[in-house]
């Protein structure tokens, strides 16, 4: 695989494998961001924060007044909730026995790809948890199609003065019945299955780990990605192989006391929605 421009190559014991896997995970992150409509991934120093916002009316809404009487002010507030960014660390061993059985490169690749799957799973789980913090609501529907339409309507209302592209997240349990009777084209990115322009309502992500009956929706324009660069002081200290953005850093080293090759991977990407009220949750009243 060709080296991404600006890649820093460390002195690890398997640099070619590190380069391949940095490219693979970097491109996987980038593919997911593109599908979600995120054009820029923002680098944030470790320990710094990103903000998500919740807007609400402050106090009581003033009563209506008679003709000519001063109209009371309705106060609104936009409260920021900071999220501290961290560089996450992952480690895995490839044993001498595995190397002897499958060959050095095959054994390390197998171990590293399992590590990448774990990283992806963690990013997805983190995003699923974040979706549940959304404060927007939609009318309940009796089936998937009705619920998606209700969520779409709630998004149109919230983002009334903006041109937005909806994106929806549903459980595989809820979509299975529909897929059994319809012919649609599904694709994958970052280990996630999605359908573009589902029923004309927007992009649909099918996530097995989501609770059946829960349908989350937001606008692509509300989604962002921030990450802690892995090519800074920490990356230099541990001699990580990293692309120029620092989105992913990997290195390999010998662990003599365990007769193994150790893989160390660092990455700190987080996908999130800026406006919590712009994340709508609907509930299908009849689940499969």
Buried (B, 14 or more C-beta within 10 A) or exposed (E): EEBBEEBBBBEBBBBEBBBBBBBBBBBBBBBBBEBBBBEEBEBBEBEBEBEBBBEEEEEEEEEEEEEEEEEEEEEEEEEEEEBEBEBBBBEBBBBEEBBEEBEBEEBBBEBBEEBBEEBBEBBBEBBBEBBEBBBBBBEBBEBBBBBBBBBBBBBEEBBEEEEBEBBBBBBBBBBEEBBEEEEEEEEEBBBBBBBEEBBEBBBBBBBEEBEBBBBBBBBBBBBBBBBBBBBBEBBEEBBBBBBEBBBBBBBBBEEEEEEBBBBBBBBBBBBBBBBBBBBBBBBBEEBB
